[in-house]
Amino acid sequence: METPVTLSNLERQELITQFIEKNQRVTIDQLRAQFLISPATARRDLKILAEQGKIQRFHGGAMANQHEPPDFPTLQRASEQAEAKKCIGKAAAALIDEGDVIFLGSGTTTLEVARHLVDHKNLTVITNSLLVINTLIDAQGITLIALGGVLRRGELSFMGHLAELTLSEVRPAKVIMGVFAIDINGGITNKYLPETSTGRAIIKAGRELIVVADHTKFGQISAGLLASINVVNTIVTDSLLNPEIEKQLLALDKKVIKV
């Protein structure tokens, strides 16, 4: 293919994006031959496209973005480890004192925590979860603060810049967070990269981090790093947690509650 000399930089970069998406993985030499451009121009175009999030660069070339699979809706996940989540939710709710200001994250396990808080008489709950909001909306003893932001429909949670602005203005005593994956060395990780920044802001906002997660989440690592294991204060999980993992957590001075 001979690229017309009248193509603008933007037009050429759009054609390069399409070429990469079609071939999945290309080298600088392939781009040079395909578009009759110099290696320096090819590298500059790839740098611009990578900064725009349209491709992923590697040494000597680029590849198409690897898209995350569609969200598995949170309501459909509610049946997974359902009994364990109910027990975890009850145990985590028992850690909350009257008068506390807490943050409740999104997910089916934190939803179980919310269900065990409805009878509290003096509690402030900050949340980015639409499900938590709906659960606590009629709880007269709870002051409910909802984050704004972009709605992630699969998770029924709010994320993004507006949510993070609100988080920068609050200081909950306790953050209760469900996790997608947690590992001694890999830390707390999330599969949905666009939400990673919001997750980090949630962790940063609180003075104490309580992780609620059934045993299937441990020893797993996903794409987006939220925080190292060092920031966790308390872990509430079920009785099937691997004893070796529990031993490692205790050696790191983490409080582990098994139900």
Secondary structure, DSSP 8 states (H G I E B T S, - for coil): ----TT--HHHHHHHHHHHHHHHSEEEHHHHHHHHT--HHHHHHHHHHHHHTTSEEEETTEEEE---------HHHHTTTTHHHHHHHHHHHHTT--TT-EEEE-SSHHHHHHHHTTTT-SSEEEEESBHHHHHHHTT-TTEEEEE--SEEETTTTEEESHHHHHHHTT---SEEEEE-SEEETTTEEEES-GGGHHHHHHHHHH-SEEEEE--GGGBT---SEEEE-GGG--EEEE-TTS-HHHHHHHHHTT-EEEE-
